[in-house]
Every structure is written in C-alpha cells, then in structure tokens.
C-alpha cells in the first residue's frame, strides 16, 4: 500500500508540473511570495522602531495575525531562542493557560483553554497533519516559527481539533549555500549539537538538511531501589526538504522527517508533589517514597519512540485559483517498560510495544492572492492502522489474570481508522470594513478494533474478536469581522469542534464481546475578539473572550498501566485571553499574556471520585461531578518577558528574562488531587560577535529550582503519581554561521 500511494503522489506532483501555464503574471508573483511568507516574516528581528508583523496560516493561507478572527500566539525562531525554548514541552511557558499532561512513553497531551484530553489539540508541520502528534516535538535547527491557534479549528484542520492547533513552520531551502552549526553543554552532563545547511542543486532545485542531537547523561534523580539514575533524555532528529520550482506557477516540496527519543520521563512511578507514599498492593500497606525526582521500584523504566514522515506537497497556480495536493506517509514505533505498582516488589511490570502506519491525502482549491473574496474547498483522507503487539504483564499481576508463576499475560490489538472529509470556507465583504465568513466540513470516521489475549505467547481461548463503528459529523464556522479604522480589528465567531470516538484498545478480558467504546465529543464555541496595533505600531494588544458548551467530553483515566478514555456528560468553559507586545524603545521588547478560565462540569454523573483510605490506598467511588473544575484547567495563567539588545563594538548582547505563573489545577474530576500553583523564571544571554557569524549563548531555566509536576496520573489503588518538571538547568552553546 505504501508503494502505491507514493507512486500516486509522485504522479500527481508530476501532473501539477504539466498543467498549462494559465495564470496572470501578477497572480503568479503574489502566489510565489505567499508560500514562504511565514518563514520570511520570522527570519530576522526588525530594525525599525515598530513591532514586526506576524504572518500566520490559521485559515490555511498566509496572512497577518492581526487580520484573522482567531486568537493566535506565534513565536519565531528568535523569540524561541531568547527564552531557551527547545521543544513542545516548553509551550506552557510561552502561552498562558496552556498546560501539558506528560504520560507513559513520554507522550504529551496539550490543553488549550482546558480542552485537550485524548489529543484534541492537533499538530501540523508545514501543513501536514502529524498523526502521532502526542509524541513530544523538538524544535529543530530548521524551525522558522511555532503558531498556536486557540479554540476549535475543525472546519479547516479536521477531526480532533476541538482544543486548537499547534503549527510548526520550517525554513524553505535556499539557492544560496549556507551552514549553521551549534554545540552546547549543560548541567546534568547534557551535550547537544545541531546543524542546518542548505544549497541549490540546479537553477530550480534546492535542498536542505537539519540535524539535532541531545544526550542528557546524568539524571535529575535516581531509583532508590536500584540506584540507577532517573529522568534521562536522549533525542535525535533529522529533517530535510527539497524544493523544486519547474516554472513560475509550480512549487513542489518533498520532506523527510525522522525523530528518535529514548527517555524515562513519563515512565517512572513516583508520588506527585505533596505526596510521599504509594500503596503496596501485595502487603496492603502504604509504602513511603521520600525525596524529589525519585522512584523506588525493582524496574528501571524507559521508553523509546521513533517517528518517520515522508511528505509531498505540490502547488499549481491556475488562471482562477491555486490547486494544492498534500500527501504524507507516516510510521511510528513506540515502546515502554515500566513498573506498574511503583514498589520494589515484582508485582506488575508492563512492557508495551506499539507500531502504527498512516497515510494522508489532502487536496485544496483556493483563491488567488488579491481576490475580492477569499475561499477554499478541499477534501481529506486518512488511513491509519495501529498494532499493540504486545501489551505484556509480568509478575504477580500476571498470575492473577491466569498466567503461571513467572509467566506473561499479553494483549494484542489492532486499531484501524479510515476518515473521509470534505470542507469549504469563504470570506466575503459586505461593506468596505465588514466581512462575513461561513465554513462547513463533513467527516466520516470508520473505526475498527480486533485483538486477543495470550499467556506465554499462546492465545487464550474465547478472547479473539473485534468490533467496528462509524461516526458521521458535520462541523461549522461562522464569523463577522469588522475593521475599526486602520489599527483595530474585531470579530464575533461561532464554531463547532468535533473529536471522534472509537474504542479503548486494551481489553484484558478479551475482544469477543463487551468492548469499551467512546462517543464523539463536540464543542460549540462562541468568541468575541479585538486586535489592536497602537502607538504607531509600538503596542500590540489583543483580547478575546469565549464561551464553550462541551458535550460528551472525553476524559482519560489511568488503569492497568495505560490510559482509558471515558465520556463525561457535559461542561461549560468561559474565559478571557489577553496578549500584548510592546516596543517602547528600538532595542527593548516587552511581552505579556493572561489567560483566565472558568471551566466546570455541568453534568458528570458517576464521575470517579478519588480519596485515600486509612491504609493509604487510593480508592474510587462514583460521585456527581457537576460544578467541579475540569482537569488540567488552571483558573489563571500569566506570563511576561523582557528582551533587550545592547549594541557595542564587540558585538550585540541580547538579554532576555521570562516568567510564567500557573494557578493550581486538578488531575481528577473530584478535585481532590491537586497540583499547586507555581511560578517559573528563565533567563538567557546571547552575545553575537562583531563579525555577525558567531554567537555564544547561556541560559538558566527554572531559576528558582521549583519542584512541580508536568503531569499527574491517577493510578488506583497505587496513588497519584507524577512526571515532575525539570529542575534548574543551565548551560552554554556556541553557534557559527558559514
């Protein structure tokens, strides 16, 4: 199947190159400039006194963020470097109100405005859906910008975009040969190296290569039982793009993306902040686990993930529109090894291996730049297959399920999905200053699950089976945009978000009957926003207030060593976002943001309410969750940063300091498991030598050495265990441009 789609994609790309050259010259020139607009806007800091324009693709076309009826925060490579942001796990320090839940295997769920369970915030890389988006993303040396689009984006970005979308834009290859290389060293014996090179191959063919490597050799903590270090990270990524422009109307990009991570972050079972023990299921007593960044298990946990993506994007300018084809083939291999019980006793060791493949095909037809009416129509297809081969229990727990002493109880499962969608959106003026946008999408999701249980590799009779289910869902968008003079833009919008349903793929009782299915969730989102460029473009102030009505929201519960998804009934989320950026002086930039949330369940009968029994066990009982605060939804998030550039004969010095405050949030629907409020401060200093080709950077992250949880999982009856955020880290790097 992979060969056939690659041949089909290649043939489609070739057909683009052979289409008649029917575009007018002005349209062609505008379109050629629009393609790399995002990266060019982020290429260098402005030299004037005003703020730099931010170009985004929240509506699947390049345009100013100040003219888009969506709450957006965008960060170019310079801003990310200034605050020492290196991966998607740094997003909470950049976007107030955005939180992460770090899970098994180093996976992450991004929450925007309290929405994010089950991967409902999508990741896109250069317009390609990252199907394995819950794996942490490293900011590579080819990164041009990161864009966070808040609120449901289901009309243009598809299923499961109920929380929003995070878009990664990378640099385009250049005909001019260049090379940038960086080496670094940080505490915890962490070494890093990266390089980005680009060159022309022929007059209309250019390519680039980005390499990134990190190896943290000392852990933040250790395993009390084995003495082994804990919280280690090893990462490698490679990305390459080849750009072919056979004529002025055609643009074809072939991309290759490889990512590998080995880590124990997300796998060590240690108590959450504020807790000092876990429950021992063998002795039925509380087991103390004292200290920070520690675990006390007979297993040294770790996980690996390998992601490979091949993308082919072809664009052809016609006389009346732009035709685009976006094709990808993706393969992921994930493995995790952990101690489910969190104690030195060999009660339950889990080994899980997942392999998945997916291919996507999207076709778009959109208006040419400068058109009176902006419009896009498209179709999207996703075909994915995931194998859990196997999910193995060993230790005492395996004997409880029927395995002999010393044996292994395993679960094999195969999940398949075929998703089809068509969509259209148009924005038309009704007066010189007023526009109306209408959009719709219709999605069909065919889900199936099959599997069986095994003992020591032999299938357990009566366990093979499977089931299938289909969901059909329309989603919509409508908004009114109003330009107030030349400096202010307002909008009122409505959108519906859709997160698909499916099956929980782990079924210890077998797959012959009674499989646990999950219903789709929907959000009806209402938003009013105002975007302002003030004081001669020295101040940018954006405000958005929103109301979400959330139905059948999907909640994740940690059971049997994995996350299970269940449906809550309903919730209501309302809040306000404020983002500002000011440039009072040519060399001083001040940024800040506020996110306030009032996110509560309006109906959640039989919600899991957790409490601790007298013997220390974490027990669950059904309760009424109505009125409780949503999980991972802090009421208040604040951030601020200062960046100042000093010009001297020895070069320029860029100093940056940033601070992020996150209010307390809850890990469970009963609001009994709480993560305390915390503030993180980061500092960076970069010296660019007078030659303009060499820079030396130093950083300190988490200056106050705050001990906090990056994620909390509920594992009854063991306890509330966490994945702690990084302690104070500091380091230095040297970059050379050739």
C-alpha angles and dihedrals in degrees: 000000000000091000093050095051092045090052090046092050092048091050091049091050091049091050089055090057091051097049113116115271096244105147125111116247097246093050091048093051093048092048094049089053093047097059098068094030095113094055095041092053089055098041099099140358115263120261096207130082097259134077121274117255113249116220118200140174101217089132095042092261133082113261142136113288088224090064098049121097092224130090103248138175117192130184125192123210091266094056092046092051091047091060095037092244109166107163145013087273087073093060094096089063090053103041119047112227093020112121136179133217110205111206141175117319091022091287119157136206114203116213120201116184089348095306121112115097114141097010099302091154107075128210122218126186114200090335095312119118111240098221092191090049096143089074111094114262122221118215100238129207090259095058115128100177147337119225125195113198109193126213132021112333098173098128097064102017101037142219119006095023093115094122097039142266134279111205125196115201118194131198121271119236115262133216088225111084114236140153132200119190129184132186125184146176129200139173119284084053093280118168124188138181134177138173137186123192133173136178144161118256099186135353091280102023127078134166141187140193130208122193125184129179133177128175120179103190101179122058129232087234142349146244107264092208103045099023091229119142118259134208100037126161133199119176137174129175136176126189130175134178127192117196121201121185105179090176141354092274100048133071123176124180125189113194132188121194124184124175130177127181132177114184145140093213104116094025108068112097105219131142120274120248109292094026126095106183146043128209118256108219093197099052095027090227136114113265116209118228106183127188141037124290092008140126130184108213140133089232128068100219127216142152137203131204129186121186125185123183129177115191133187119190120181126183127186125185111219128187092265107020148002118262117206134185120192116188130173141173116200134187129183133185118189130179132176134183118190146150105249095194097048094222137103089253117099093239103130129358116179126206115181128180123186128183124182140174129192139171128194133196125189128175122191135184114192141167123272118254113273094032118147090231124039114216142158133186124185152155129223133196129187125185115181137166125189127190124198098200099190137347101192130192119196132174128043092330091063090058090052088059091049106272118135119252108291091014133125128239111205139187124205120191138169121203120192130188134184114183126185126185142169123192144175136185133178135184117200132176118242094179134004090273104026130075134179126209125200124179140166139180132190119203133189118193120190110194128184135175130191133167151125141221125243141191116212089342096310118116114247109235115249095021103094115097145100148200141212136210136182129211126194119191139168120208128192145196131195131167143162118220124199127189112211105199117308098306109045132062126184134185143181115203144179124194137167120217125202128200112188125236129224140136137310100242098209112082113164090183092059135257102267095098145344097044114178111245128189124216122226118263126220135196126201104202127194119188138176118192141176124195121193138187106194143173095032092314092306093115128046114189122176126180129184130176121191146182124202127193104200122196130189090357113193117238127191122226122187111231135155092000097307142074118265121195122221133173123250115198108241146327141189123219125187131166151123135256123203122185126177138174125183135185104193090163131029092249101034125080122181121193132182143162143188130199120186121186134187099184118166139158110248092189129011112146116185092018114170106258113194129206137157119254123219091264092053098258118143105233131187130215131174114262142163109268096188110128094018121125117257118254118264091012111122113193093227137029124177133178138171139174141186124205120186128179121205118196117209139158088259092056137272127313119206114196120188134178126179136180131193128194121196120186120222117287136188130242096200140042092245090060090227098116107065137181108212122235114268142179125217125197126195131187132192136178124192125187115196109194121233091258088066091224103086129057133177119202134188128187143185117195123192090014092187093052090234115189108220142145120258087191140358126209126192112225110177126235093005097063144243108320127184147197103228122221118245118283121228109317129182137175151143135242138187124211127192127191118209 
